Structures are given as C-alpha cells and as structure tokens.
C-alpha cells in the first residue's frame, strides 16, 4: 500500500522519510546528499543523482537562491524551475531517478521536487535510414520531448493530443501516444491505449520492442507498425488520421494503422513531381517482385523447365553449369546465404572498412566462386540484379523479411518448379490478406477495394486529386479541404 503524504506530518516523520531515502541511495556513488542552511537556523537537505541532473542549473536555481534569500518557504525561493510536491516515498524514488532534486521544506513540513534533468542528447541530424534529396533534413533523436517539439512545430494545432504512459518495471520507459482529436477514428486511440496499458514486461529499450507487444500478429515477418525517424513522415501520417507512438531513448516512432503498401513507399514520393514519383514507385514495386522471384525462377528453369529456355540462352546455361558439382538449389542457397553474410558484416564493421568489404565481397569472392566452380556466371549476374533490387525497398525491416521469403520460394521452386513459385506467391498473398494493423485490413485499398484510394497506391497521383483521406482509416473528417469537413 502506497504511503500518502500527510500535510500535517511532523518533523520526526520528515526525518523518517530522509532515513528511508538515504537507505535507497546507499551504494550509489553518483548520489549526493547535501545539507544547507536556509536563513539563520533552518536546515535543508538536498538529495539527487549527479549523473541525471544539470549541475550548473542546480547551483543557479537552488543553491544560490537558498543562500541569498530569506524565504518563507522553499517554493518561494526557487522561481526558475518547476517545483512539485512529493506525495509518497514511491513518488520520491521515481522523481529522483528522473532527474529531480528532492528537498525537505522545514517551514511547511513537506518534501519538494525540483526538475533539473540534464538535457543530454545529440543534435538534430539528417536521417540515416530514410535519406532524401528533397525534403526536410531533420530526424528524431533519443529525447522524447525534443521529438514532440518537432511534431508540434509541423502541426501547430491544439487538437494534436498527447497521452503519456510508463512501461517496464526496470526501464520505466515513457511512451507518448499522439493523435489529432476530432480527425482520427476514436476506436484506434482506444485500442492503442488498451494495448499499451496491458503491456507487462520489465525492460523496453527501443520502439520495436514495444511494437512486438502491441501488434496484432506476432508470428509473421511483416511489420504492422511503420518505424520511422522522420518527423515529416509522422506529421503527414497524423494528418491522414493515423496515430503515432514515441518511445523515450529511441529515435524511431511507430505509426499505425498501416497497410503493406506503406512499406514500399518513400517520404520523397511526396516531394517530387507526380509523374516522376509514380515512375519511381512502380520501379520499387517491380524490384520487390524481382528480388523475391529471380533466383527461384532460375532454379525452377534449370531444374524442371529447361525446355522453356530459348536455345541460344540454353547453350549459355549449359556451358555455365557444365562443371558445377552442385544442384541449382544448393548453388542458389549458397549464394543467398553468402550475400547475407557479406551484408551483415559490412553493417557491423566501421564505415570505412565496410566499403572495402563490399568491394571484396562483390567482385573478388564472386569471381573466385565462378573460377572455383561453386557458382555459375549466370547466377552471379542474377544475384547482382537481385541484390540491387533488394536495396530499392525503403523499409529496412521488409528487406530482412524478404530474404526469408526468397528462401521459401527457392525451396518450393526446387521441388515443384514454376508451380511451386506460384503456390508460394499465392500463399504470401493469402497471409497478407489475413493480417491487420490495429484492427484494419493489411491489403487495403485492394482488399477491401477502395477505388478512390488508388490515387496513392501504385502511382502517386497529383496532390490536388487527394481531396479525401484514405477510406480504410474511417476518419471523422473525410475531406482534406477546409470548406468540406
């Protein structure tokens, strides 16, 4: 049972609190307990964690005013910081670990907390995961308050609401739910709020860990929350009628509900001329299909359907595979795994070294594999095209999922040929159709069919055509024009 603060508590109760707080701060080298004289006889105790506060503000805001002024109470002395009353030992423990200074006020027999959190964090930098040539160059950081500021500057409206939650018994991670009141479907907010409140885990260090607990389907390779570190992408999503989740100490926000097609769209699509953006988007969709099916298609042709290959090309394939000791499946699987090893190694190594590793992996190892008889020349070319097509997908999580899907299609192609690839693609589509994001269909606006939403699906139509918000979001305000609400 939480011990509530009694406004009439006596000095011996304050002393008990002080002893309990000292006990909690025991064996913490970065904890300080300072005793100051206020006026002629009153003694004030300051408790804080040195690594969590701003020492300059402590001196200017608390210590110097207490030494200089003859105050009737501590709260009247401290005017340049937020002061709040501490209501319980648990409240005191929570505040001190959030960068507060705790003071006992001997005049009014109460404990106070002064927020002097150290503004530790990096400067606003361009996004490293979603780079664009045209568009905003700022990105989220690990400071959640700064991230909210970026969104409020883009959406300076009082209807942009924020709700805070604390999750994780160890990490005490702050989660902020943002949405535009009067625009978003209230069911989305209610469902998200319920999911966050039901989370029961002790530690959260990134927004992706939160997504794992609140997404609709855990056993799938497809994400149901869009992760982004771009504030302009979040502001656009909020304006469409979606919600955003910010997690403290994580630069990546979560956007929901989304569809599968959002994972293949880039923020730059909305900054380019619509014919150019549409062309690039179509290339992106085509690259997604090519990267999934090219190697399985090669295995299916060389294993079962060589009679479908034109005779000049068949001679090239026969010559390329004549001295190989492996089956097409083993050859393709070996090259896919090798390429993933090279990509992972280049990501984990220092930047300058990773560039050299990419050249070695792409040229030296590929050429050596051909000369040693581990892979055919045709497969090396197809692997290069497939790898480049992978990089056209803007969402990093999807690119990692695609590798597993590619291996699945490869296995089906090795057993059933082209029918196996068709069966695999149908299975993937059926799986996508069964998924939901915050309760909304994952394949909208195709299934269910919303014809007007196709203006921003495979092509990015002119902005002047996008007069209504996506129908699957069921927003309270359908029209995006001021005269139609």
C-alpha atoms as one frame of an Amber mdcrd trajectory, in Angstrom:
protein
   0.000   0.000   0.000   1.418   3.383  -1.040   2.183   5.715   1.842   0.445
   9.025   1.108   1.885  12.281   2.267   0.074  13.939   5.145   0.238  17.750
   5.021   0.248  17.803   8.841   3.143  15.394   9.276   5.650  16.279  11.966
   9.399  16.698  11.907  10.005  13.115  13.032   8.047  11.903  10.002  10.230
  14.040   7.737  13.238  12.521   9.408  11.852   9.045   8.731  11.474   9.911
   5.063  15.047  11.197   4.993  16.360   7.981   6.515  14.411   5.861   4.011
  15.664   7.893   1.061  19.252   7.663   2.324  18.817   3.902   2.531  17.567
   3.757  -1.064  20.552   5.804  -2.246  23.046   3.627  -0.408  25.888   2.169
  -2.530  25.201   4.678  -5.328  28.426   6.599  -5.938  26.706   9.177  -8.140
  24.122  10.040  -5.444  24.620  13.168  -3.343  23.011  14.237  -0.072  23.782
  17.865   0.802  22.720  19.838   3.891  22.246  23.590   3.509  21.357  26.375
   5.905  18.355  28.489   4.913  18.226  31.722   6.891  19.520  31.560  10.439
  18.574  28.155  11.745  16.551  26.118   9.238  18.379  23.180   7.671  17.539
  21.855   4.209  18.595  18.503   2.799  19.137  18.112  -0.947  19.069  14.631
  -2.479  19.881  13.998  -6.140  21.730  11.825  -8.646  24.689  13.757 -10.073
  24.658  11.945 -13.402  20.987  12.760 -14.040  20.908  16.492 -13.272  22.379
  19.670 -14.727  24.953  20.849 -12.100  25.028  24.432 -13.386  21.261  24.771
 -13.061  21.438  23.233  -9.591  23.804  25.958  -8.460  21.909  28.805 -10.147
  18.356  27.654  -9.449  18.544  26.086  -5.986  21.766  26.606  -4.024  22.408
  30.318  -4.668  18.786  31.436  -4.058  18.712  29.500  -0.780  21.930  31.157
   0.392  20.964  34.681  -0.668  17.272  34.939   0.166  15.321  34.942   3.366
  12.339  32.914   2.159   9.236  31.891   3.989   9.270  28.612   2.086  11.443
  26.758  -0.417   8.921  27.092  -3.211   9.065  30.889  -2.959  12.867  30.841
  -3.271  13.007  28.614  -6.327  11.421  30.522  -9.186  13.369  29.376 -12.260
  12.405  25.704 -12.238   9.360  23.511 -11.961   8.602  22.677  -8.309   6.163
  19.926  -7.329   5.172  18.369  -4.012   6.333  14.842  -3.255   3.384  12.787
  -2.068   4.965   9.466  -1.095   8.228   7.589  -0.740   7.496   5.843  -4.044
   6.904   9.217  -5.691  10.190  10.498  -4.266  12.083   7.476  -5.594  10.568
   7.895  -9.050  11.306  11.620  -9.201  14.916  11.321  -8.109  15.541   8.755
 -10.847  14.015  11.130 -13.411  16.440  13.965 -12.751  14.686  15.777  -9.884
  16.274  17.405  -6.836  14.479  16.423  -3.623  14.342  18.989  -0.812  12.726
  18.851   2.599  10.950  22.097   3.450  11.276  22.527   7.241   8.978  25.550
   7.284   5.943  23.835   5.756   6.855  20.272   6.823   6.860  18.831   3.287
   9.120  17.412   0.592   9.515  19.116  -2.769  10.889  18.004  -6.109  12.693
  20.389  -8.490  13.064  19.201 -12.081  16.654  19.813 -13.206  17.126  16.944
 -15.655  20.361  17.016 -17.603  19.459  17.713 -21.268  21.792  15.018 -22.522
  21.305  14.221 -26.198  22.682  14.617 -29.683  21.947  17.445 -32.042  19.267
  17.243 -34.717  20.796  15.333 -37.642  19.632  14.087 -41.049  18.023  10.669
 -41.152  20.457   7.820 -41.797  17.783   5.222 -42.606  15.438   7.224 -44.870
  17.642   9.617 -46.792  16.057  12.007 -49.280  17.440  14.573 -51.716  14.427
  16.880 -51.425  12.589  17.322 -48.161  13.284  18.028 -44.510  16.731  17.119
 -43.207  15.908  16.757 -39.518  15.229  13.476 -37.778  14.140  12.257 -34.373
  16.633  11.772 -31.554  16.567   9.793 -28.316  14.990  12.737 -26.424  11.247
  12.279 -26.489  10.433  15.896 -25.569  12.510  17.163 -28.475  10.692  14.752
 -30.799   7.321  16.076 -29.656   8.577  19.609 -30.300   9.422  18.708 -33.914
   5.898  17.399 -34.442   4.206  20.373 -32.797   6.150  22.781 -34.996   4.792
  20.992 -38.047   1.275  20.716 -36.613   0.708  23.886 -34.510  -2.844  22.977
 -33.510  -4.434  22.414 -30.122  -6.170  19.268 -31.386  -2.838  17.436 -31.537
  -3.178  15.464 -28.317  -0.525  13.611 -26.345  -1.060  10.856 -23.776   1.818
   9.529 -21.663   2.329   6.002 -20.350   5.120   4.341 -18.382   6.032   0.748
 -19.214   8.739  -1.605 -17.977   9.292  -2.257 -14.268  13.063  -1.892 -14.725
  13.453   0.617 -17.556  10.493   2.893 -16.617  10.180   3.736 -20.298   7.993
   6.660 -21.229   5.633   6.165 -24.167   3.692   9.058 -25.718   0.620   8.459
 -27.877  -0.077  11.279 -30.363  -3.181  11.808 -32.480  -5.344  14.616 -33.848
  -8.557  14.804 -31.876 -11.691  15.220 -33.975  -9.992  13.670 -37.003  -8.783
  10.193 -36.048 -11.200   7.347 -35.526 -11.611   7.136 -31.705 -11.579   3.330
 -31.911  -7.903   3.445 -32.937  -6.977   5.553 -29.920  -8.982   3.368 -27.551
  -7.438   0.168 -28.934  -3.891   1.555 -28.805  -4.417   2.825 -25.260  -5.726
  -0.568 -24.166  -2.805  -2.416 -25.780  -0.190  -0.164 -24.155  -1.790  -0.423
 -20.718  -1.837  -4.230 -20.993   1.903  -4.466 -21.701   3.648  -6.447 -18.956
   7.420  -6.666 -19.358  10.322  -5.358 -17.298  12.531  -3.632 -19.881  11.983
  -1.651 -23.083  14.975  -0.122 -24.858  13.528   0.583 -28.299  10.218   1.225
 -30.022  10.482  -2.075 -31.926  10.233  -3.933 -28.602   7.008  -2.098 -27.814
   5.663  -2.947 -31.276   6.277  -6.642 -30.589   3.863  -6.469 -27.638   1.052
  -4.424 -29.174   0.931  -5.604 -32.800  -1.990  -7.774 -33.891   0.071 -10.697
 -35.229   3.363 -11.808 -33.663   4.125 -14.816 -35.876   4.735 -13.052 -39.171
   7.689 -11.497 -40.945   5.694  -8.401 -41.924   5.651  -5.417 -39.523   2.262
  -3.970 -38.611   3.738  -0.682 -37.372   5.738   1.612 -39.606   9.007   2.610
 -37.932  10.432   5.959 -38.996  12.777   8.584 -37.608  11.419  11.334 -39.873
   9.145  13.902 -38.172   7.663  14.988 -41.525   6.513  11.409 -42.200   4.875
  11.276 -38.753   3.188  14.664 -39.266   1.796  13.519 -42.626   0.517  10.282
 -41.061  -1.177  12.213 -38.240  -2.847  14.450 -40.800  -4.174  11.383 -42.613
  -5.881  10.121 -39.472  -3.293   7.736 -38.046  -1.670   7.707 -34.632   1.984
   7.899 -33.651   3.838   6.365 -30.724   7.064   7.896 -29.394   9.286   5.923
 -27.017  11.891   7.516 -24.780  15.531   6.781 -25.643  14.507   5.622 -29.124
  14.784   7.767 -32.278  12.203   5.677 -34.148   8.488   6.436 -33.943   5.721
   3.924 -34.603   2.874   4.757 -36.999  -0.398   2.812 -37.212  -2.587   1.630
 -38.752  -0.651   0.928 -41.944  -1.016  -1.308 -44.965   1.534  -3.455 -46.759
   1.891  -0.796 -49.450   3.140   1.807 -46.963   6.255  -0.330 -46.518   7.191
   0.238 -50.179   6.622   3.998 -50.173   9.307   6.611 -49.602   8.868  10.047
 -47.969  10.439  11.569 -51.084   7.458  10.406 -53.159   5.537  13.434 -51.909
   8.271  15.956 -52.731   8.817  15.062 -56.394   6.646  15.800 -59.416   3.874
  13.233 -59.509   4.870  11.548 -62.831   8.442  11.114 -61.567   7.301   9.885
 -58.149   4.863   7.442 -59.784   7.570   6.074 -62.078   9.967   5.535 -59.167
   7.241   3.899 -57.117   6.421   1.460 -59.940  10.118   0.613 -60.218  10.121
  -0.049 -56.479   7.189  -2.460 -56.727   8.795  -4.208 -59.690  12.092  -4.509
 -57.822  10.291  -6.086 -54.878   8.875  -8.839 -57.120  12.161  -9.299 -58.990
  14.210  -9.627 -55.813  11.848 -12.292 -54.480  11.454 -14.415 -57.620  14.585
 -14.059 -59.771  16.760 -16.702 -58.073  13.832 -19.145 -57.500  12.882 -18.652
 -61.166  16.449 -19.534 -62.213  16.358 -22.691 -60.075  12.953 -23.703 -61.472
  14.078 -23.258 -65.096  17.379 -25.098 -64.734  15.814 -27.958 -62.728  12.429
 -28.616 -64.357  11.682 -26.285 -67.265  14.875 -26.040 -69.322  12.766 -26.701
 -72.454  11.207 -23.247 -71.959  14.588 -21.520 -72.310  15.413 -20.199 -75.820
  18.120 -22.277 -77.500  20.855 -19.561 -77.578  20.323 -18.873 -73.881  20.167
 -22.589 -73.126  23.674 -23.024 -74.580  24.901 -20.307 -72.203  23.267 -22.005
 -69.227  24.653 -25.431 -70.150  28.146 -24.058 -70.610  27.921 -22.157 -67.333
  26.710 -25.157 -65.344  28.658 -27.918 -67.105  31.437 -28.106 -64.490  29.459
 -27.327 -61.340  29.248 -30.094 -58.703  26.129 -28.629 -57.019  22.444 -28.714
 -57.850  20.799 -25.386 -58.818  19.111 -25.260 -55.407  22.360 -25.741 -53.475
  24.077 -23.199 -55.723  21.341 -20.587 -55.226  21.031 -21.188 -51.473  24.801
 -20.930 -51.037  24.949 -17.582 -52.854  21.956 -16.125 -50.967  23.483 -17.008
 -47.598  26.907 -15.720 -48.670  25.423 -12.401 -49.778  23.626 -12.022 -46.437
  26.864 -12.741 -44.568  28.634 -10.026 -46.562  25.812  -7.504 -45.968  25.700
  -8.187 -42.231  29.477  -7.967 -41.937  29.541  -4.629 -43.782  26.873  -3.265
 -41.405  28.733  -4.304 -38.231  32.175  -3.098 -39.286  33.402   0.535 -39.201
  32.150   2.662 -42.095  35.457   2.994 -43.946  36.220  -0.716 -43.642  32.716
  -1.772 -44.707  33.100  -0.078 -48.091  36.234  -2.123 -48.767  34.452  -5.265
 -47.618  31.602  -4.595 -50.066  34.039  -4.363 -52.978  35.847  -7.540 -51.903
  32.595  -9.428 -51.428  31.029  -8.251 -54.663  33.980  -8.668 -57.005  36.699
 -10.877 -55.543  34.518 -13.509 -53.859  32.041 -13.564 -56.764  34.804 -14.032
 -59.346  36.548 -16.610 -57.189  33.302 -18.567 -56.753  32.897 -18.789 -60.536
  36.502 -19.851 -61.162  36.416 -22.408 -58.337  33.232 -23.966 -59.709  30.949
 -23.082 -56.808  28.571 -20.875 -58.827  27.747 -20.239 -62.465  28.310 -16.947
 -64.243  24.600 -16.610 -64.942  23.741 -16.980 -61.262  26.318 -14.348 -60.268
  24.699 -11.869 -62.674  21.211 -12.691 -61.385  22.390 -12.409 -57.769  23.778
  -8.944 -58.508  20.488  -7.801 -60.052  18.506  -9.325 -57.166  20.741  -7.687
 -54.541  20.389  -4.253 -56.125  16.617  -4.736 -56.336  16.613  -5.507 -52.600
  18.121  -2.101 -51.835  15.315  -0.284 -53.641  12.876  -1.260 -50.883  12.924
   1.736 -48.476  11.925  -0.175 -45.332  14.825  -1.967 -43.628  12.593  -4.444
 -41.794  10.988  -5.536 -45.062  14.360  -6.165 -46.716  15.257  -8.586 -43.936
  11.882 -10.294 -44.225  12.309 -10.642 -47.982  15.353 -12.876 -47.532  13.257
 -15.466 -45.696  10.525 -15.263 -48.331  13.134 -15.652 -51.075  14.478 -18.822
 -49.434  10.919 -20.152 -49.067  10.249 -19.631 -52.779  13.637 -21.163 -53.556
  12.713 -24.352 -51.685   9.324 -24.577 -53.429  10.979 -23.995 -56.825  13.482
 -26.803 -56.199  10.664 -29.288 -55.513   7.822 -28.133 -57.791   9.359 -25.759
 -60.302   7.288 -22.809 -61.546   4.065 -24.159 -59.959   5.910 -24.069 -56.633
   6.714 -20.365 -57.104   3.080 -19.653 -57.978   1.881 -21.581 -54.911   4.357
 -19.653 -52.729   3.223 -16.256 -54.064  -0.433 -17.195 -53.560   0.400 -18.263
 -50.004   2.147 -14.934 -49.325  -0.859 -13.005 -50.659  -3.239 -15.092 -48.542
  -1.070 -14.449 -45.492  -1.036 -10.694 -46.186  -4.805 -10.717 -46.596  -5.174
 -12.301 -43.141  -3.046  -9.653 -41.411  -4.346  -6.496 -39.759  -2.729  -3.367
 -38.382  -4.524  -2.010 -35.330  -7.541  -3.994 -36.482  -7.531  -2.602 -40.047
  -7.019  -4.731 -43.210  -3.381  -5.029 -44.271  -4.099  -5.137 -48.015  -6.411
  -2.114 -48.183  -7.325  -0.477 -50.549  -7.157  -3.660 -52.687  -8.887  -5.986
 -50.234 -11.297  -4.496 -49.325 -11.480  -2.478 -52.514 -11.489   1.326 -52.202
 -11.155   2.760 -55.695 -10.561   6.396 -54.699  -7.566   5.429 -52.547  -5.753
   4.107 -55.633  -4.600   7.685 -56.308  -1.819   6.988 -53.823  -1.165   3.283
 -54.268   0.874   2.016 -57.213   1.211   5.568 -58.501   1.427   8.784 -56.556
  -1.261  10.916 -58.092  -1.277  14.728 -58.033  -1.855  16.161 -54.583  -4.834
  18.110 -55.889  -6.545  14.763 -56.576  -6.124  13.604 -52.984  -9.103  15.512
 -51.622 -10.204  12.791 -49.220  -8.401  10.810 -46.570  -7.929   7.031 -47.006
 -11.279   5.331 -46.608  -9.975   2.354 -44.621  -8.962   4.737 -41.799 -12.643
   5.679 -41.201 -11.698   9.190 -40.099 -14.160  11.620 -38.550 -13.214  14.207
 -41.177 -13.281  12.716 -44.654 -12.348  15.778 -46.721  -8.886  17.353 -46.682
 -10.266  20.700 -47.833 -11.212  23.381 -45.328 -14.655  24.017 -46.802 -15.605
  20.327 -46.581 -15.437  18.834 -43.109
